[in-house]
Amino acid sequence: MIRRLELSRADHEHLVAVCDQQGIGFFSTAFDAESATMLVELGQKRFKVPSGEIDNLPLLSHIGSYGYEIIISTGMAEMEEIGQAIMVLEEAGTDRSLITVLQCTTAYPADFAEANLRAMLTMGREFKIRIGYSDHTPGIEASVAAVALGATIIEKHLTLDRSLPGPDQNASLQPEEFKNLVGSIRNVELALGDGQKSVTNGEADNRPVARRSIVASRPIGVGELFDESCLAVKRPGTGISPMRLPEVLGQRARRNYRADEPIDP
């Protein structure tokens, strides 16, 4: 089956050319050292370690020797195995800052109950490394949630038609669905923001409308003492904040006020 589906070097060269024409980064996964060497000769500057090769020491050592960016898929792996793979890559010459580990469940499709997105966070803390998600679940929800949790890479299978033969079709998105996935991820990235809590541009106009000010609840004469009987808290929030009410109570009015008129600062 594999031989029938194999792509030749000429096939790869054609794909590289098409990617260049379309402005898409070419990327392929090598399952052996010979294939990895060919990909480098074709100009590829990053590698993917598929889940089934996470314990393939010769392959890990070979791709680690290039010092390129490496993505490790962790389906079917225990934490100890992941740590060993990272160590082999580092010893071969790849800095940990260039490595990203992907949470992955090797099933096609994968059950949502086995997606375990929080394992991404565990790996990130344990190995002090960048994290991502290889998504084999149906739909786009798990990938979008992974981005919200901090995934820096999303892998999702793409097909032109899920009715086509092949083991991965049921876990793949069709082009319009894939477009929706990318759009949703970009929206989530925007929604995550910078983490600083402040009034946004969109809120600035609504703030005075929604907030309240200290106002006269009835006519107040000059020299009259401000107390709870003559003050109220009403919209809009263009005057003194109600949080400053203790400062106002006990002061005397410096002029006459009409009912509902904001108290001067």
Contacts in CASP RR format, 6 or more apart in sequence:
PFRMAT RR
TARGET T0000
AUTHOR 0000-0000-0000
METHOD contacts of the structure
MODEL  1
MIRRLELSRADHEHLVAVCDQQGIGFFSTAFDAESATMLVELGQKRFKVP
SGEIDNLPLLSHIGSYGYEIIISTGMAEMEEIGQAIMVLEEAGTDRSLIT
VLQCTTAYPADFAEANLRAMLTMGREFKIRIGYSDHTPGIEASVAAVALG
ATIIEKHLTLDRSLPGPDQNASLQPEEFKNLVGSIRNVELALGDGQKSVT
NGEADNRPVARRSIVASRPIGVGELFDESCLAVKRPGTGISPMRLPEVLG
QRARRNYRADEPIDP
7 15 0 8 1.000
9 38 0 8 1.000
12 28 0 8 1.000
12 38 0 8 1.000
12 39 0 8 1.000
12 42 0 8 1.000
13 42 0 8 1.000
15 26 0 8 1.000
15 28 0 8 1.000
16 26 0 8 1.000
16 42 0 8 1.000
16 43 0 8 1.000
19 25 0 8 1.000
19 26 0 8 1.000
20 26 0 8 1.000
26 42 0 8 1.000
26 43 0 8 1.000
26 44 0 8 1.000
27 44 0 8 1.000
27 46 0 8 1.000
27 48 0 8 1.000
28 39 0 8 1.000
28 44 0 8 1.000
29 47 0 8 1.000
29 48 0 8 1.000
29 50 0 8 1.000
30 36 0 8 1.000
30 38 0 8 1.000
30 39 0 8 1.000
30 47 0 8 1.000
30 48 0 8 1.000
30 59 0 8 1.000
30 63 0 8 1.000
31 50 0 8 1.000
31 53 0 8 1.000
31 59 0 8 1.000
32 59 0 8 1.000
33 58 0 8 1.000
33 59 0 8 1.000
33 62 0 8 1.000
33 63 0 8 1.000
36 47 0 8 1.000
36 59 0 8 1.000
36 62 0 8 1.000
36 63 0 8 1.000
37 62 0 8 1.000
39 47 0 8 1.000
40 66 0 8 1.000
45 68 0 8 1.000
45 69 0 8 1.000
46 68 0 8 1.000
46 69 0 8 1.000
46 70 0 8 1.000
46 71 0 8 1.000
47 63 0 8 1.000
47 64 0 8 1.000
47 66 0 8 1.000
47 68 0 8 1.000
47 69 0 8 1.000
47 70 0 8 1.000
47 71 0 8 1.000
48 70 0 8 1.000
48 71 0 8 1.000
48 72 0 8 1.000
48 73 0 8 1.000
49 59 0 8 1.000
49 60 0 8 1.000
49 63 0 8 1.000
49 70 0 8 1.000
49 71 0 8 1.000
49 72 0 8 1.000
49 73 0 8 1.000
49 85 0 8 1.000
50 73 0 8 1.000
51 73 0 8 1.000
51 74 0 8 1.000
51 75 0 8 1.000
51 76 0 8 1.000
51 77 0 8 1.000
51 104 0 8 1.000
51 106 0 8 1.000
51 134 0 8 1.000
52 73 0 8 1.000
52 75 0 8 1.000
52 76 0 8 1.000
52 106 0 8 1.000
53 59 0 8 1.000
53 60 0 8 1.000
54 72 0 8 1.000
54 73 0 8 1.000
54 74 0 8 1.000
54 75 0 8 1.000
54 76 0 8 1.000
54 77 0 8 1.000
54 81 0 8 1.000
54 82 0 8 1.000
54 85 0 8 1.000
55 81 0 8 1.000
55 84 0 8 1.000
55 85 0 8 1.000
57 88 0 8 1.000
60 85 0 8 1.000
60 88 0 8 1.000
60 89 0 8 1.000
60 92 0 8 1.000
61 88 0 8 1.000
61 91 0 8 1.000
61 92 0 8 1.000
62 92 0 8 1.000
63 70 0 8 1.000
63 89 0 8 1.000
63 92 0 8 1.000
63 94 0 8 1.000
64 70 0 8 1.000
64 88 0 8 1.000
64 89 0 8 1.000
64 92 0 8 1.000
64 93 0 8 1.000
64 94 0 8 1.000
65 92 0 8 1.000
65 93 0 8 1.000
66 94 0 8 1.000
67 92 0 8 1.000
67 93 0 8 1.000
67 94 0 8 1.000
67 95 0 8 1.000
67 98 0 8 1.000
68 94 0 8 1.000
68 98 0 8 1.000
69 98 0 8 1.000
69 99 0 8 1.000
69 100 0 8 1.000
70 89 0 8 1.000
70 94 0 8 1.000
70 98 0 8 1.000
70 99 0 8 1.000
70 100 0 8 1.000
71 99 0 8 1.000
71 100 0 8 1.000
71 102 0 8 1.000
71 153 0 8 1.000
71 155 0 8 1.000
72 82 0 8 1.000
72 85 0 8 1.000
72 86 0 8 1.000
72 89 0 8 1.000
72 99 0 8 1.000
72 100 0 8 1.000
72 101 0 8 1.000
72 102 0 8 1.000
73 102 0 8 1.000
73 104 0 8 1.000
73 134 0 8 1.000
73 155 0 8 1.000
74 82 0 8 1.000
74 101 0 8 1.000
74 102 0 8 1.000
74 103 0 8 1.000
74 104 0 8 1.000
74 123 0 8 1.000
75 104 0 8 1.000
75 105 0 8 1.000
75 106 0 8 1.000
75 134 0 8 1.000
76 106 0 8 1.000
77 85 0 8 1.000
79 122 0 8 1.000
79 123 0 8 1.000
79 126 0 8 1.000
82 101 0 8 1.000
82 123 0 8 1.000
82 127 0 8 1.000
83 127 0 8 1.000
86 96 0 8 1.000
86 99 0 8 1.000
86 101 0 8 1.000
86 127 0 8 1.000
86 129 0 8 1.000
89 99 0 8 1.000
90 96 0 8 1.000
96 127 0 8 1.000
96 128 0 8 1.000
96 129 0 8 1.000
97 130 0 8 1.000
99 129 0 8 1.000
99 130 0 8 1.000
100 129 0 8 1.000
100 130 0 8 1.000
100 131 0 8 1.000
100 132 0 8 1.000
100 152 0 8 1.000
100 153 0 8 1.000
101 123 0 8 1.000
101 124 0 8 1.000
101 127 0 8 1.000
101 129 0 8 1.000
101 130 0 8 1.000
101 131 0 8 1.000
101 132 0 8 1.000
102 131 0 8 1.000
102 132 0 8 1.000
102 133 0 8 1.000
102 134 0 8 1.000
102 153 0 8 1.000
102 155 0 8 1.000
103 115 0 8 1.000
103 116 0 8 1.000
103 117 0 8 1.000
103 119 0 8 1.000
103 120 0 8 1.000
103 123 0 8 1.000
103 131 0 8 1.000
103 132 0 8 1.000
103 133 0 8 1.000
103 134 0 8 1.000
103 146 0 8 1.000
104 133 0 8 1.000
104 134 0 8 1.000
104 136 0 8 1.000
104 155 0 8 1.000
105 111 0 8 1.000
105 114 0 8 1.000
105 115 0 8 1.000
105 116 0 8 1.000
105 136 0 8 1.000
105 137 0 8 1.000
106 136 0 8 1.000
107 114 0 8 1.000
107 136 0 8 1.000
107 171 0 8 1.000
108 136 0 8 1.000
108 167 0 8 1.000
108 168 0 8 1.000
108 170 0 8 1.000
108 171 0 8 1.000
109 136 0 8 1.000
109 137 0 8 1.000
109 138 0 8 1.000
109 170 0 8 1.000
109 171 0 8 1.000
110 135 0 8 1.000
110 136 0 8 1.000
110 137 0 8 1.000
110 171 0 8 1.000
111 137 0 8 1.000
112 137 0 8 1.000
112 141 0 8 1.000
112 142 0 8 1.000
115 135 0 8 1.000
115 137 0 8 1.000
115 142 0 8 1.000
117 133 0 8 1.000
117 142 0 8 1.000
117 145 0 8 1.000
117 146 0 8 1.000
117 149 0 8 1.000
118 149 0 8 1.000
120 131 0 8 1.000
120 132 0 8 1.000
120 133 0 8 1.000
120 146 0 8 1.000
120 149 0 8 1.000
120 150 0 8 1.000
120 151 0 8 1.000
121 131 0 8 1.000
121 149 0 8 1.000
123 129 0 8 1.000
123 131 0 8 1.000
124 130 0 8 1.000
124 131 0 8 1.000
130 152 0 8 1.000
130 153 0 8 1.000
131 150 0 8 1.000
131 151 0 8 1.000
131 152 0 8 1.000
132 146 0 8 1.000
132 150 0 8 1.000
132 151 0 8 1.000
132 152 0 8 1.000
132 153 0 8 1.000
132 154 0 8 1.000
133 142 0 8 1.000
133 143 0 8 1.000
133 146 0 8 1.000
133 151 0 8 1.000
133 153 0 8 1.000
133 154 0 8 1.000
133 155 0 8 1.000
134 155 0 8 1.000
135 142 0 8 1.000
135 143 0 8 1.000
135 146 0 8 1.000
135 154 0 8 1.000
135 155 0 8 1.000
135 156 0 8 1.000
136 157 0 8 1.000
136 171 0 8 1.000
137 171 0 8 1.000
138 170 0 8 1.000
138 171 0 8 1.000
139 173 0 8 1.000
139 177 0 8 1.000
139 181 0 8 1.000
140 156 0 8 1.000
140 173 0 8 1.000
140 177 0 8 1.000
140 180 0 8 1.000
140 181 0 8 1.000
140 184 0 8 1.000
143 151 0 8 1.000
143 154 0 8 1.000
143 156 0 8 1.000
143 181 0 8 1.000
143 185 0 8 1.000
144 181 0 8 1.000
144 184 0 8 1.000
144 185 0 8 1.000
144 188 0 8 1.000
146 154 0 8 1.000
147 154 0 8 1.000
147 185 0 8 1.000
147 188 0 8 1.000
147 189 0 8 1.000
148 188 0 8 1.000
148 192 0 8 1.000
154 181 0 8 1.000
154 185 0 8 1.000
156 172 0 8 1.000
156 173 0 8 1.000
156 178 0 8 1.000
156 181 0 8 1.000
157 168 0 8 1.000
157 171 0 8 1.000
157 172 0 8 1.000
157 173 0 8 1.000
158 172 0 8 1.000
158 173 0 8 1.000
158 174 0 8 1.000
158 175 0 8 1.000
158 178 0 8 1.000
159 168 0 8 1.000
159 169 0 8 1.000
159 172 0 8 1.000
159 173 0 8 1.000
159 174 0 8 1.000
160 174 0 8 1.000
160 175 0 8 1.000
161 169 0 8 1.000
161 174 0 8 1.000
162 169 0 8 1.000
162 170 0 8 1.000
162 172 0 8 1.000
162 174 0 8 1.000
163 169 0 8 1.000
173 181 0 8 1.000
199 207 0 8 1.000
207 237 0 8 1.000
208 236 0 8 1.000
208 237 0 8 1.000
208 238 0 8 1.000
209 235 0 8 1.000
209 236 0 8 1.000
209 237 0 8 1.000
210 235 0 8 1.000
210 237 0 8 1.000
211 235 0 8 1.000
211 236 0 8 1.000
211 237 0 8 1.000
211 241 0 8 1.000
212 233 0 8 1.000
212 234 0 8 1.000
212 235 0 8 1.000
212 236 0 8 1.000
212 237 0 8 1.000
212 242 0 8 1.000
213 233 0 8 1.000
213 234 0 8 1.000
213 235 0 8 1.000
213 236 0 8 1.000
213 237 0 8 1.000
213 238 0 8 1.000
213 239 0 8 1.000
213 240 0 8 1.000
213 241 0 8 1.000
213 242 0 8 1.000
213 262 0 8 1.000
213 263 0 8 1.000
214 231 0 8 1.000
214 232 0 8 1.000
214 233 0 8 1.000
214 239 0 8 1.000
214 240 0 8 1.000
214 241 0 8 1.000
214 242 0 8 1.000
214 244 0 8 1.000
214 245 0 8 1.000
214 248 0 8 1.000
214 262 0 8 1.000
214 263 0 8 1.000
215 231 0 8 1.000
215 232 0 8 1.000
215 233 0 8 1.000
215 234 0 8 1.000
215 260 0 8 1.000
215 261 0 8 1.000
215 262 0 8 1.000
215 263 0 8 1.000
216 230 0 8 1.000
216 231 0 8 1.000
216 232 0 8 1.000
216 257 0 8 1.000
216 258 0 8 1.000
216 259 0 8 1.000
216 260 0 8 1.000
216 261 0 8 1.000
216 263 0 8 1.000
217 229 0 8 1.000
217 230 0 8 1.000
217 231 0 8 1.000
217 232 0 8 1.000
217 259 0 8 1.000
217 260 0 8 1.000
218 230 0 8 1.000
218 259 0 8 1.000
219 256 0 8 1.000
219 257 0 8 1.000
219 258 0 8 1.000
219 259 0 8 1.000
220 226 0 8 1.000
220 230 0 8 1.000
220 253 0 8 1.000
220 256 0 8 1.000
220 257 0 8 1.000
221 253 0 8 1.000
221 255 0 8 1.000
221 256 0 8 1.000
221 257 0 8 1.000
222 253 0 8 1.000
222 254 0 8 1.000
222 255 0 8 1.000
222 256 0 8 1.000
223 252 0 8 1.000
223 253 0 8 1.000
223 254 0 8 1.000
224 230 0 8 1.000
224 252 0 8 1.000
224 253 0 8 1.000
225 250 0 8 1.000
225 251 0 8 1.000
225 252 0 8 1.000
225 253 0 8 1.000
226 248 0 8 1.000
226 249 0 8 1.000
226 250 0 8 1.000
226 251 0 8 1.000
226 252 0 8 1.000
226 253 0 8 1.000
226 263 0 8 1.000
227 249 0 8 1.000
227 250 0 8 1.000
228 249 0 8 1.000
231 245 0 8 1.000
231 248 0 8 1.000
231 249 0 8 1.000
231 263 0 8 1.000
232 260 0 8 1.000
233 242 0 8 1.000
233 245 0 8 1.000
234 260 0 8 1.000
238 262 0 8 1.000
239 262 0 8 1.000
239 263 0 8 1.000
239 265 0 8 1.000
240 248 0 8 1.000
240 262 0 8 1.000
240 263 0 8 1.000
240 264 0 8 1.000
240 265 0 8 1.000
248 263 0 8 1.000
254 264 0 8 1.000
255 264 0 8 1.000
257 263 0 8 1.000
END
